Amino acid sequence: MLDLNYLRENLDAAVAGLSKRNIPNAKELLQEVIAIDDKRKSTQFQLDEHLAKSNKLSKEIGDLFKSGQKEQAEVLRQETADLKESAKVLQEQQAEVLQELEDKLLQIPNIPHSSVPAGKTPEENEVVRKWGDFPTLAADNELAHWELAKKYRIFDLELGVKLTGGGFPVYIGKGAQLQRGLINFFLHKASEAGFLEVIPPLLVNEASARGTGQLPDKEGQMYEMKIDPYFLIPTAEVPITNIYRDEVVEEASLPIKMAGYTPCFRREAGSYGAHVRGLNRLHQFDKVEIVQIAHPDKSYEILEEMVAHVESLVQALELPYRVLRLCGGDMGFTSALTYDIEVYSAAQKRWLEVSSISNFETFQANRLKLRYKDNEGKRALAHTLNGSALALPRIVAAMLENHQEADGIRIPKAVQAFVGFDKLV
């Protein structure tokens, strides 16, 4: 949620930033928010005046009764009653204005960082760098991962349909072992990098979903419980970041680094076509997430460190990849700057997104009421960041396709000890 003080002091910059997101009438929208906040301030001022005057009269009434001036005291008592009634009306008005202000702010996305390129579609994202060479597969070794799954019995999509529905694969034998080994490898590397491992709940309440920006922006993409007021998590970012909701942390404790593995659940409503085949897009998938709470002066340096950490994982898996800086039209609602990492699929001959690493600046922290306290006792909003390190489905897909050989599927040396075998045969 955008900070109102920032909007008041940097209106033109905010309008220019939102224009990168292709928000129509951005200036009018922000001016409307500021006008609502002006109304809130005015109402609060009147309310404070009424309450102050009422308190002053109450003291005078007590003094008059003590001095025997009962008649004058009764006059003031009636005035106090009228003030309290007016204050009640003002409190109701203030509650309505606050709700209107929050509803309006919740609909406005984060303002992009100055380095974010303008654009509307993924094709306008900026390629920052590339790594690795595309593998050359023999003509009889160009099977897509869903074909390899049947050949080696790694996972079964049809069995998932039987048990649940489309988009819920069942991993089998060496496929399950590969999945588990990669999770352990990613967690091991996160621990080496100083991230504290967390095992969070897979269900969150509305406050948690709202705090990280899933509500109201992505409400239709989450699985919601019918009886209990909970949501299945779309990513570990939600529960892990919310650990510090309504908290004030010491500046000396920053950055706070956390990592966690969870299954993730996404409805992916409206997804269809060849690009969602096999493991390319699922309703349930495994992911290791890294999260940081940072000092505002350090957050962009930390963002680059997080990107480098994820790159090291992909390099260890020997997968060619590219790093993209997302344009304004392709960024998530809550992000100020996002880097995507895509690996190249040799059999599908296309790029597959496997990680998004984002700096949200104060946008989530403002919703979460997450602040830090400096040495002088002053409080300010922290910055929050998160990234996939890594999401497994497309990583597994690319590994199967890129490392297929005549006698099996090669497992990269860096993960063999975690997986327990060096080749799928």
Rosetta blueprint (number, residue, H / E / L):
1 M L
2 L L
3 D L
4 L H
5 N H
6 Y H
7 L H
8 R H
9 E H
10 N L
11 L H
12 D H
13 A H
14 A H
15 V H
16 A H
17 G H
18 L H
19 S H
20 K H
21 R L
22 N L
23 I L
24 P L
25 N L
26 A H
27 K H
28 E H
29 L H
30 L H
31 Q H
32 E H
33 V H
34 I H
35 A H
36 I H
37 D H
38 D H
39 K H
40 R H
41 K H
42 S H
43 T H
44 Q H
45 F H
46 Q H
47 L H
48 D H
49 E H
50 H H
51 L H
52 A H
53 K H
54 S H
55 N H
56 K H
57 L H
58 S H
59 K H
60 E H
61 I H
62 G H
63 D H
64 L H
65 F H
66 K H
67 S L
68 G L
69 Q L
70 K H
71 E H
72 Q H
73 A H
74 E H
75 V H
76 L H
77 R H
78 Q H
79 E H
80 T H
81 A H
82 D H
83 L H
84 K H
85 E H
86 S H
87 A H
88 K H
89 V H
90 L H
91 Q H
92 E H
93 Q H
94 Q H
95 A H
96 E H
97 V H
98 L H
99 Q H
100 E H
101 L H
102 E H
103 D H
104 K H
105 L H
106 L H
107 Q L
108 I L
109 P L
110 N L
111 I L
112 P L
113 H L
114 S L
115 S L
116 V L
117 P L
118 A L
119 G L
120 K L
121 T L
122 P H
123 E H
124 E H
125 N L
126 E E
127 V E
128 V E
129 R E
130 K E
131 W E
132 G L
133 D L
134 F L
135 P L
136 T L
137 L L
138 A L
139 A H
140 D H
141 N H
142 E L
143 L L
144 A L
145 H H
146 W H
147 E H
148 L H
149 A H
150 K H
151 K H
152 Y H
153 R L
154 I L
155 F E
156 D E
157 L H
158 E H
159 L H
160 G H
161 V H
162 K H
163 L H
164 T L
165 G L
166 G L
167 G L
168 F L
169 P L
170 V E
171 Y E
172 I L
173 G L
174 K H
175 G H
176 A H
177 Q H
178 L H
179 Q H
180 R H
181 G H
182 L H
183 I H
184 N H
185 F H
186 F H
187 L H
188 H H
189 K H
190 A H
191 S H
192 E H
193 A L
194 G L
195 F L
196 L E
197 E E
198 V L
199 I L
200 P L
201 P L
202 L L
203 L E
204 V E
205 N E
206 E H
207 A H
208 S H
209 A H
210 R H
211 G H
212 T L
213 G L
214 Q L
215 L L
216 P L
217 D L
218 K L
219 E H
220 G H
221 Q H
222 M L
223 Y L
224 E E
225 M L
226 K L
227 I L
228 D L
229 P L
230 Y E
231 F E
232 L E
233 I L
234 P L
235 T L
236 A L
237 E H
238 V H
239 P H
240 I H
241 T H
242 N H
243 I H
244 Y H
245 R L
246 D L
247 E L
248 V E
249 V E
250 E E
251 E H
252 A H
253 S H
254 L L
255 P L
256 I E
257 K E
258 M E
259 A E
260 G E
261 Y E
262 T E
263 P E
264 C E
265 F E
266 R L
267 R L
268 E L
269 A L
270 G L
271 S L
272 Y L
273 G L
274 A H
275 H H
276 V H
277 R L
278 G L
279 L L
280 N L
281 R L
282 L L
283 H L
284 Q E
285 F E
286 D E
287 K E
288 V E
289 E E
290 I E
291 V E
292 Q E
293 I E
294 A E
295 H L
296 P L
297 D L
298 K L
299 S H
300 Y H
301 E H
302 I H
303 L H
304 E H
305 E H
306 M H
307 V H
308 A H
309 H H
310 V H
311 E H
312 S H
313 L H
314 V H
315 Q H
316 A H
317 L L
318 E L
319 L L
320 P L
321 Y E
322 R E
323 V E
324 L E
325 R E
326 L L
327 C L
328 G L
329 G L
330 D L
331 M L
332 G L
333 F L
334 T L
335 S L
336 A L
337 L E
338 T E
339 Y E
340 D E
341 I E
342 E E
343 V E
344 Y E
345 S E
346 A L
347 A L
348 Q L
349 K L
350 R E
351 W E
352 L E
353 E E
354 V E
355 S E
356 S E
357 I E
358 S E
359 N E
360 F L
361 E L
362 T L
363 F H
364 Q H
365 A H
366 N H
367 R H
368 L H
369 K L
370 L L
371 R E
372 Y E
373 K E
374 D L
375 N L
376 E L
377 G L
378 K L
379 R E
380 A E
381 L E
382 A L
383 H E
384 T E
385 L E
386 N E
387 G E
388 S E
389 A E
390 L E
391 A E
392 L H
393 P H
394 R H
395 I H
396 V H
397 A H
398 A H
399 M H
400 L H
401 E H
402 N H
403 H L
404 Q E
405 E E
406 A L
407 D L
408 G E
409 I E
410 R E
411 I L
412 P L
413 K H
414 A H
415 V H
416 Q H
417 A H
418 F H
419 V H
420 G L
421 F L
422 D L
423 K E
424 L E
425 V L
